Amino acid sequence: MNDVGLASGPWPVLVLARAATEADLSAARAQMGFSLAWHIVVACLGVGLPALTLLAEWLGIRRDDPSLKLLARRWARAMGVLFAVGAVSGTILSFEMGLLWPGLMGRFGQVIGLPFALEGIAFFIEAIFLGIYLYAWDRLSPRRHLLTGIPIVVAGTASAFFVVCANAWMNQPRGYTLREGKVVQVDPWAAMLNPAAPPQTVHMILAAFMVASFLTASVYAVALLRGRRDAYHRAGFAIPFAFGAVVTPFQIVVGDWAARFLADYQPMKLAAIEGVYHTGSHVPLTVGGVAGKDGLEYGLEVPDGLSLLVGYRPGTVVRGLNEVPRAQWPAVTGVHWAFDLMVAVGFFLLGLGLWLLLAWWRTRRSGGALLDRRGSRLLLALVALAGPASVVALESGWSVTELGRQPWIVYGVMSVRDAVNPAPGLMTGLWLVLVVYAAMTAATWYVLRRLARNTAVPAAPQDADVRGYPVV
């Protein structure tokens, strides 16, 4: 049996005396990273899909359209499956927080416990009303049934807000005082509503709506490319695509807000994102490139670009990585490429939205439908790619958030190494998690495919009345 001792770090923490090895740390990071990367996609669908479902149901009630009503029912069934799977993956993550990172939870659990508790309340509200929504479809009037779905959207969004507040605290720790190495005078509300919470939560919630919208639209874009041009598939394409197109420009503005926040509150993360090695003014914006000895190499530079974006003038001073020891530098190339990829996908989706707007305007002037116009197959092909691309942008954004904070688990306060569990067996846990998630992925895919195949689509002629969908 191992003896109990004190871990090295900013504060003494009771842990097993065995020191964590590089293999332990790598296994813990890989397990947490993989679990988060898997869960965040399902969580985004859990936030965005209910809103799309209610929108389809509302339009179906308003227009008495059987295709829209069927669409809402199908999306609701998928919503129920994804909620169940998300509950499982979220539970795994909650266990991993304590098992993999006892240094963090043992020291700061009382500080960041409030958002997790509130997220639990939001989860139960969402579960209760999801059950009512699914099983009362034919037992309530259409309008009353529609109202039972509103708490699902609100609770799902609130759940995402509370969880991201906890992550934001790790970037901007607040709401506590250290006295003789102990956490005292805890203010959980100040901790939850820390300076990073507004930009991070808004950015994440909009990302959830975008991922759900473009992933859903991509499914119907593939069906349309295969010749299924009935009103049902046109609506399944038009509603989420239009919703995602509306959200995208707001997300780009919020992303700019989040980047400016980093300049003031996490300058080393911004320096890693843009590969700024030395503090100075007239700092260029570099697209692409890899980290070299003195900065990014082989990238495309925009003179004064970063200084202009940060402070609206070429002389704006941008802090560089040289202000901290090299041991505290994040992985510059990985963070920089993840950020560039996220931005590139964001502007790709913005371009698709502008295409949609232009097509809608031309359709109103000349009549007809978008899918009957020249270039419609190219648009459908690009939207089919937009779904996976939105997931890539989502994962890239979270990579920037987490990798850009390294080597800190709590920014400037506690390192990842000081928080990890030093007990043996973490690599075994990693392999077990990979097997569990592979099984969940296969089961989720199978169930969703069965749901899609077991519901008949109403017959509709090729030239079905699509007055409700002027863009398609």
N, C-alpha and C positions, 0 to 999 in steps of 0.2 A: 504494500500500500504506500502511495506517495505521501510525503509529509505536506502539511499546510504551511505556506510561507507568504511573503509579500512580493508582489510583482514590482519591477522597476517602472518608473514613469512619473508624471507630474504629481500623482497622489499615490499613497500606499493602498493597494487593493488586495484583499484576501483571495488568493487563488492557489491552485496546486503548484508546488515548488518547481516542477519541471518547466524549463524555459521553452517558449514556443520556437520551433525551428522555422526555416524558410519554407519547408514543405508544408508545415501546419498552416502558416500564414497564406501561402498560395492556395491551399485546398479550401480554406475558409472563404477567401475572397472569390474563388471560382464558384463555390457553392452558392454564396449569397448573390453574386452577379448573375449567374444563370437563373436562379429562382426569380430574381427581380425582373430580368429580361423577359421571362415567360409570363409572369403574372401581369406585367404592366400592359401587355397587349390585351389580355382578357379583361383587365380592369377598365381600359379605355372603351372597349366594346360595352362593358356594363354601364358606363356613364353615358355614352353617346347613342347606343341603340335604343334605349327607352324613349329618348326624345324623337328619334326618327319614327318609331312605332306610333307614338301619340300623334305625330304630324300626319302620318298616313291614315290613321283611324279618323282623325278630325276631318281630313279632306274627304274620306269615304262617306262619313255621315253627312257632311255638308252637301255633297254632290250625289249621294245615294248611288255610289259607284261600287259594284261588287268586286271589281279587280283591286281597288284600294282597300276594301275591307278584308279581302283574302290576304293581301300583302301585309296588313297590320297583324293578322292572326299568325301568319308564318313567322314574322319577325318576333312576335311575342313568344312563340315556342322556342325559337333560337335564344331569345333573351333569358328564358328560364334555364336552359341548358348551360349557358355561359355563366349565369349567376351561380349555379351549383359548382361548376368547375372553379370559378374565381374564389368561392368560399373555401374550397380545399386548398388551393395554392396560397391564398392569403393566410390560412391557418398555419401552413408550413413555414411561411415567412415569419410569423409571430414567434414560433418556436425557435427558428434560427436566430432571431435577435438575441434571445437569452442564451442559447447553447453555443453560438459561435462568438458572441461579443459580450461576455460577462463583465469585462472591464467597463464597457460603456453603460450597460443597463444597471450594474451594481452601483456605479457612482452617480449616474444621472437619471435613473429611472423615475425618481420622484419629480424631476424637473420636466421631463417630456411625457409624463404619464397622461396628462389631461387630453391632448389631441387623440391619443389612442383610445381613451375611454369614450370620448365623444364620437369617434369613428365607430366604435362598437354599438352605440345607441343608434347612429344613422344606419348601420348595417341591419339591425333588427327591424327598424321602421321600413326599410326597403324590402326586407324579406316578407314582412306581414302584408304589405300592400301588393307585392308581386304575386303572392298567393291569391289574394282577392281578385287581382286583375286577371290572372290566368283562369281561375275556376268560376268566376262570376260573369263570363262573357255573355252567356245566353240567359242569365238569371237577373240581370239589371237592364234598365233601359239604356240605349246606346250612349246618351249623354252622361248618365250617371256612371256608366262603366268607364267612359273616357276620363271622368274626374278621378276615379280611383287610380289612374296611372300617373297623375301629377305628383303625388308623394314619392313615387319611384324615382322620377327624374330629380326631384329636389334632394332626396336622401342620397341618391347615388353621387350627385355633384358635391353634396356636403361631405360625404365619406372621402372623396378624393381631396377635398380642401383640407380636412383634418390631417390626413396622412402626410400630405405634402408640407403642411406646417411643421410637422415633426422633422422631416428632412431639411426644411429650411432652417430650423434651429441648429442643425449640425453645421450649416454654413455660417450662421450668425448666432452663436450661443448667447443667450440673455436670460434674465429671470432668476438669478441665483447669486450668492456671494460665497467666496471661498474664505474660510477662517480656520487657520491652523490645519490646512489640508482637508477640511471637511466642508461639504456643501451645506450652507445655512441660508436662512432668509429666502426661501424659495417662493417665487411669484410665478405660478404656472401660466397665468394669462399673459404676462410679459414674455415668457418663454415661447408660448405658442404664437403670439402676434409679434414676432421678431421682425427686424427690417427686411429680411429676405422673403418673408411670407407673401406679401402682395405680388411681387413679380413672378415668383415661382408658382404660386397657386393658380393665378390667372393663366400663365403660360401652359401649365399642365392641363387645366380643364379645357382650354381651347384645343390643345393637342388631342385630347380624348375625343372631342366632337369631330375633329378632322379625321382621325384614324378610323373611327366608326363610319363616318360618311363615305370616305374614299374606298375603304375596304368593301363596304356594301355595294357601292356603285360599280366597283370593278367586277363583282360577281355577275351583275346584270349586263355589264358591258360585254363580257365574254359570251353570255347567252345571246345578246343581240348580234354579235359578230357571227354567231352560228345560225342566224336566220330566224330567231324567235322574236318576231317584231310585233307581237300582240300588245294590247293595252297594258296588260299586267306587267310585262317585262319593261315596257317603256316607262311606266310609272316607277318601277323598282330601280331603274337607272336615274330617272330625272330627279326624284325627291332627294336622295342622299347626295347626288352630284351637286345640285343647286345649293343644298345646305352647306356642304363642305366648301364650295366656292365662295359663299358669303362669309364664312368664318376665316378663311385664309388671310385676307388682307389685314384683319384685326390681329391675327396671330403674328404677322410680320412686324406690326407696330409694337406689340407687346414684347417680341423678341428683342427689338432694338432697346426697349426700356430695360429689359433684363441685362443686356450687355452693358448699358451705361451704369446700371447698379453695380456690376462687378468692378468697374473703374474706381468707384468710391469705396466699396466695402470688401472686395476680394481682388485686389489689383494683381496678385500673383497668379490667380486663375486666369484673368484676362491676358496677362503676359504670356502664359503657357498657350492659351488659345491662339494668340497671334504671333507667337514665337519672338517676343520682344525680350532680348537678353539684357539690354542696357537701358536705363532710364534716360529719357531725352524728349525733345520736341521734334516736330516734323517727321513723325514716325510713319513709315509707309504701311499700307494694308497689303498683306501678302496672301495670294491665293495659291494653294498647293504648296509644294516644297517639302523638304525634310529637314529635321534639326541637324545643324552642323556645329562646328566648333564655336563660331561667333554669332550664329543666328540661323534663320531658315535659308536653305539653299535650293536652287532650281525652281523657285516659285515665281509667280507673276506678281510683280510689285506695282501698286498704285501709289505714286508719290504723295506723301502727306495724308494718305487716306485714313489711317487709323486715328491720327490726331484730329482730323476733321470730324470723324464720326463720334469721337468721345467728347470733344469740346467745341465743335463747330468752327474751329479756326486752326490753321496749320501749326501755330505755335503752341498748341496744347501739349503739356508734358504728360507722357505716359510712363508709368513706372515699369521697370524691367526686373527680370529674374535675378539680376546681380545683387538685389537688395536682401536676398536671403541666402543661406548656405546652399550649396548645390545638392546636398542630401535632401533638401526640402523642395526640390523642383519636381513638378509632375512630369509625366511622360509627354514631352512637348509634341513629338510627331503624332502620336495617337490622339491627343486632345485636339490638336490643330486640324487634323484630317476629319475627325468626327464632327467638329464645328462646321467646317467647309461643306461636308456632305449634308448636314442638316439644312444649312442655308440654301444650298443648290436645290435640294428637293422642295424647300419652301417656295422658291421662285418658280420652279417647274409647276407646282400646283397653282400658284398665282396665275401663271400663263394659261393654264387650262381654264381657270375661272374667267379670265378675260376673253378667251375663245367662246365660252358659254354666253357671256354678255353680248358679244358681237353677233353670235348666231341668233340669239333671242331678238336682238334689234332688227336684224335682217329678215327674220321670219315674220315679225310684226308688219314690216313694210311690204314684203312680197307674198306673204301667205305660205302655206305648206308647212312642212315639219323639218326639223334639223336632220333627222336620220334619212331623209330623202334628198338631201343636198350633197353636192360634191364635197369630198373630204370627210364625210361622216364616218367612214370606216377608219380613217386615220385617228379621228378624235376618239372613237371607241377603243382603238388599240392603245392609245395613250392613257385613257382612263383605266383600262385594264391593268396597266403598269402602275397607275397612281396609287392603287391600294397597297401593294407591297412596298412601294416607295415611301408612302406615309409611315409605314412601320419602321422602315430603315431610318427615316428622319427622327422618329420617336426614340429608337434605341440609341441613335447618335447623340441626341440631346441629353439623354440620361448618362451616357458615357462622359460627355463634357462635364455634367454636374458632379459626377462621382469621381472620375479620374482627375479632373481639374482641382479637386480638393486635396488630393494626395500630397504628402503622406499622412494627412490628418483625417481622423474619423469625426472629430469635433474640431472645427477650423481653429488652428492656433492654440488649442488647449490640450487635446489628447490625440496621440498618434494611433494609427491602425494597429501597429505592433503591440502597443500597450493595452489595447482593448480585446485582442483575440484570445480565445480559449487555448491555454497551453496543454490541455489534456490530449493524450494520443487518440488516434482513430478518426481524425477529421477527413482523411482521404477516403476511408471507408464510407463515411457519411456522404461525401461527394458522389461516389459511384451509386449509392442507394438512391439519392435524389435524382440522378440522371435516369435511372431505370423507372422511377415513379413518374417522372414528367414525360418520359417517352410513352408510357402506358396511358397517361391522361391525354396526351396529344392524339394518339391513335383512337382512343375511345370517343373523344370529343368530335374528331373528324367523322368518324363512323356514324354517330348519332345525328349530327347536323346533315350529313348526306342522306340518311334515311328520312329525316323530316322533310327535306327538299323534294324527295321522290314520291312521298306518300300522300301528297296533297295535289289534287287535280287543279289545273289552271283553267278558268272559264274559256270556252272557245270564243274566238273573236276573229273577224275577218282582217285581212291585211290592212285594209283602209279603215279600221275601227275609229270611232269618234274619239279623238284625243284633244278635245278643246281644253281640257284641264291641264294639259302639259304642252304649252306652246313652244317649248324649246326642243321637243323631241318629235 
